[in-house]
Amino acid sequence: MKICKRCLYSSKHPLGLTFDDEGICSGCRVHEEKDQLNWEERGEKLRSILEQYKNKSGNNYDCIIPVSGARDSYFIVHTVKNVYGMNPLLVTYNKQYNTEIGIRNLANLRIKFNCDIMTLTVDPEKVKKITRATLGKKGSMYWHCLAGQTVFPVQMAVKFKIPLIIWGAHQGVDQVGMFSHLDEVEMTRKYRKEHDLMGLEAEDLVSDFDNISLDDVRSFVYPDDKELERVGIRGIYLNNYIRWDSKSQHEQMIAQYGYESNYQTRTFDTYNDIDCFNYSDVHDYIKFLKHGYGKVTDHASREIRLKRLTREEGAELVKQYVYKEPQNLGLFLDWIGMKESGFNFIIDLHRSPDIWGRNNKWEWELKTDLLPEKESAEDIDPYRLEKVDSCDFIITDHEAAYKEDHYILIGKGYYK
């Protein structure tokens, strides 16, 4: 397994990446564009795109913004509404694994930005059936979240005839350099199916064996091409036009709008995904058991590229977090109605044979180093980025005590 000489990504990254002759990964090479492109010009190009979609009559929204109680939602809405003067409709898919902080952040977002919002909450019993099926088929307890949050905005765009959907960062660009920022890659059904949904469309889940009908998955069905063409649906990514820096963006939103942060089980990042009990907990642990890889590697590699961590500091953080067991597995098992032994049996079926193997005691062990353990300084130093800033994350004051022993399906939120 090959590991990048600059960040900590390996050739086994689930999204796929390439290495050049110097041993630098495609993600690091595309990241270099962040310090080379004229972002003022890129911002003006974004402005010209947005101007085309402003509703001159005022009888409809200008665009749709998918949001949640975490990630870059505040920054996206702030940029689109306050910087570029658009009138967005916010849409959110209720992932059902909601934390109290996530509920509060979403309520605060809606109120502070004075936006209309539409929420999709699918029948929890349908979601549980779907999750049992996707655990078995793909080893994923998060498929319904990925499917819902990528299809509901498109469904609403078609329904209300709002052609433009504005997303934050394209994962393939920001992580692995699948595209250049200059390619200005846009939302596609193909990328969603192959990468977000692991090749599994909603219709593929219909099964007598799993007791799943077409009605059960209807909320996750993507509009057909004729519907998309009729409205002229287009989805753009802000990171193609704005120099993307998730950490600094979140800190701006904390200062301006009171975004709340929190500790997470399996990463040092206290800003992203704090709205969900499982994303940086059970879901991320499953990813590690399947691919030998966790979100902490994404976060460490991002901070190395942004010159806030040395490669060695990043590696230490990965060691600290990637082996941690989830804190909320019992909560998930109670919710879905499954024993831990059954859960382990299913996930073991999805372990990558390139990464995991059984030892003489029939215990699982890694076949390869996940971190650069045996490299010489002379191999690495020529490609090292100089650290120029600290990598401290803020923990905000929390408003209310909450016993974290259940998911919040629907919460009223709190206005600050």
QUIGIUR-V963033 format. One record per residue. N is the residue number from 1. SS is DSSP state (H for helix, E for strand, L for the rest). D_FIRST is the distance of its C-alpha to the first C-alpha in Angstrom with 2 decimals. Layout:
# QUIGIUR-V963033
N	SS	D_FIRST
N	SS	D_FIRST
This chain:
# QUIGIUR-V963033
1	L	0.00
2	L	3.79
3	E	6.62
4	L	10.11
5	L	12.62
6	L	15.28
7	L	14.38
8	L	11.88
9	L	10.28
10	E	6.65
11	L	6.01
12	L	6.97
13	L	10.21
14	L	13.12
15	L	15.09
16	L	12.68
17	L	12.34
18	L	12.22
19	E	11.81
20	L	14.90
21	L	15.75
22	L	15.75
23	L	12.19
24	L	13.83
25	E	12.89
26	H	15.67
27	H	16.65
28	H	17.56
29	H	19.40
30	H	21.41
31	H	22.11
32	H	23.85
33	H	26.45
34	H	27.69
35	H	29.23
36	L	30.37
37	L	32.07
38	L	35.71
39	H	35.48
40	H	39.26
41	H	39.42
42	H	36.66
43	H	38.71
44	H	41.80
45	H	40.07
46	H	39.22
47	H	42.88
48	H	44.08
49	H	41.95
50	H	43.26
51	H	46.83
52	H	46.71
53	H	46.17
54	L	48.74
55	L	51.33
56	L	54.55
57	L	56.87
58	L	55.32
59	L	55.52
60	L	51.78
61	L	48.60
62	L	46.78
63	E	43.27
64	E	41.18
65	E	38.66
66	E	36.40
67	L	36.45
68	L	35.65
69	L	36.44
70	L	33.32
71	L	30.61
72	L	32.21
73	H	35.30
74	H	37.81
75	H	36.51
76	H	36.50
77	H	40.03
78	H	41.25
79	H	40.02
80	H	41.30
81	H	44.60
82	H	45.60
83	H	44.16
84	L	44.60
85	L	47.51
86	L	46.29
87	L	47.67
88	E	44.71
89	E	44.76
90	E	42.13
91	E	40.57
92	E	38.50
93	E	37.05
94	L	37.81
95	L	34.59
96	L	36.84
97	L	34.49
98	E	36.47
99	L	36.94
100	H	40.22
101	H	38.73
102	H	37.28
103	H	40.73
104	H	42.37
105	H	40.05
106	H	40.67
107	H	44.43
108	H	44.52
109	H	42.64
110	H	45.20
111	H	48.13
112	H	47.15
113	L	46.39
114	L	49.30
115	L	47.45
116	E	48.03
117	E	45.25
118	E	44.66
119	E	42.70
120	E	41.51
121	L	41.67
122	L	40.96
123	L	42.79
124	H	40.71
125	H	41.40
126	H	39.90
127	H	36.81
128	H	36.46
129	H	36.80
130	H	34.17
131	H	31.75
132	H	32.29
133	H	31.54
134	H	28.34
135	H	27.08
136	H	27.65
137	H	26.40
138	H	23.32
139	L	22.97
140	L	24.31
141	L	27.24
142	L	27.06
143	H	27.59
144	H	31.26
145	H	30.67
146	H	28.33
147	H	30.73
148	H	33.83
149	H	32.93
150	H	31.90
151	H	34.88
152	H	37.81
153	H	38.03
154	H	38.14
155	H	40.78
156	H	42.89
157	H	42.58
158	H	43.98
159	H	46.61
160	L	48.00
161	L	47.46
162	L	45.38
163	L	43.21
164	E	40.86
165	E	38.04
166	E	36.34
167	E	32.86
168	L	31.03
169	L	27.50
170	L	25.52
171	H	22.14
172	H	20.44
173	H	22.05
174	H	21.78
175	L	18.19
176	L	16.08
177	L	18.71
178	L	19.31
179	L	22.81
180	L	24.80
181	H	27.53
182	H	29.93
183	H	29.05
184	L	30.75
185	L	28.94
186	L	31.10
187	L	30.99
188	L	30.52
189	H	30.88
190	H	28.01
191	H	25.40
192	H	26.89
193	H	26.63
194	H	23.14
195	H	21.41
196	H	23.93
197	L	25.29
198	L	22.29
199	L	24.54
200	L	27.40
201	L	30.74
202	H	33.59
203	H	35.59
204	H	32.88
205	H	33.60
206	L	37.22
207	E	37.71
208	L	40.60
209	L	38.30
210	L	37.01
211	L	40.51
212	E	39.26
213	L	41.66
214	H	41.45
215	H	43.54
216	H	40.91
217	H	38.25
218	H	40.66
219	H	39.73
220	H	36.16
221	L	37.20
222	L	36.47
223	L	39.60
224	L	40.04
225	H	39.84
226	H	43.63
227	H	43.87
228	H	41.25
229	H	43.04
230	H	46.43
231	H	45.57
232	L	43.22
233	L	40.35
234	E	37.90
235	E	35.11
236	E	34.02
237	E	31.46
238	H	32.83
239	H	29.72
240	H	30.42
241	L	33.75
242	L	33.36
243	L	31.00
244	L	29.00
245	L	28.63
246	H	28.59
247	H	29.44
248	H	32.41
249	H	33.59
250	H	33.77
251	H	35.66
252	H	38.10
253	H	38.67
254	H	39.21
255	H	41.84
256	H	43.55
257	H	43.49
258	L	42.69
259	L	39.25
260	L	38.29
261	L	35.02
262	L	33.83
263	L	31.33
264	E	28.42
265	L	26.80
266	L	23.09
267	E	23.07
268	L	25.14
269	L	26.23
270	L	29.82
271	L	30.64
272	L	28.46
273	L	28.99
274	L	31.60
275	L	33.78
276	E	31.83
277	L	31.74
278	L	28.50
279	L	26.16
280	L	24.78
281	L	25.70
282	H	25.60
283	H	23.81
284	H	21.01
285	H	20.80
286	H	20.51
287	H	17.60
288	H	15.86
289	H	16.97
290	H	15.70
291	H	12.37
292	L	11.72
293	L	12.70
294	L	16.17
295	H	18.60
296	H	18.66
297	H	15.34
298	H	17.22
299	H	20.23
300	H	18.75
301	H	16.97
302	H	20.32
303	H	22.32
304	H	20.32
305	H	20.96
306	L	24.56
307	L	24.95
308	L	25.96
309	L	23.15
310	L	21.55
311	H	17.81
312	H	18.69
313	H	21.06
314	H	18.60
315	H	16.16
316	H	19.27
317	H	20.24
318	H	17.00
319	H	17.52
320	H	21.12
321	H	20.78
322	L	17.67
323	L	18.96
324	L	22.52
325	L	24.33
326	L	26.37
327	L	30.01
328	L	31.31
329	H	30.14
330	H	33.71
331	H	35.13
332	H	32.93
333	H	33.74
334	H	37.43
335	H	37.34
336	H	35.79
337	L	37.61
338	L	34.89
339	L	34.37
340	H	31.25
341	H	30.84
342	H	30.89
343	H	28.40
344	H	25.93
345	H	26.53
346	H	25.79
347	H	22.57
348	H	21.27
349	L	21.77
350	L	19.29
351	L	16.29
352	L	13.16
353	L	13.00
354	L	9.24
355	L	9.24
356	E	12.74
357	E	15.06
358	E	18.60
359	L	19.68
360	L	23.10
361	L	24.85
362	L	23.45
363	L	21.72
364	E	18.46
365	E	15.65
366	E	11.99
367	L	9.93
368	L	7.17
369	L	8.03
370	L	8.50
371	L	10.00
372	L	10.19
373	L	12.22
374	L	12.56
375	L	13.19
376	L	16.71
377	H	19.07
378	H	19.95
379	H	16.49
380	H	16.56
381	H	20.32
382	H	21.10
383	H	19.10
384	L	20.25
385	L	22.57
386	L	25.78
387	L	26.55
388	L	29.88
389	L	30.53
390	L	30.20
391	L	28.13
392	L	30.85
393	L	31.26
394	L	34.76
395	L	36.04
396	L	39.19
397	L	42.27
398	L	42.40
399	L	45.66
400	L	46.17
401	L	45.18
402	L	43.43
403	L	42.56
404	L	39.05
405	L	39.71
406	L	39.86
407	L	38.56
408	L	41.03
409	L	41.66
410	L	44.16
411	L	45.25
412	L	47.87
413	L	45.93
414	L	47.67
415	L	49.09
416	L	48.85
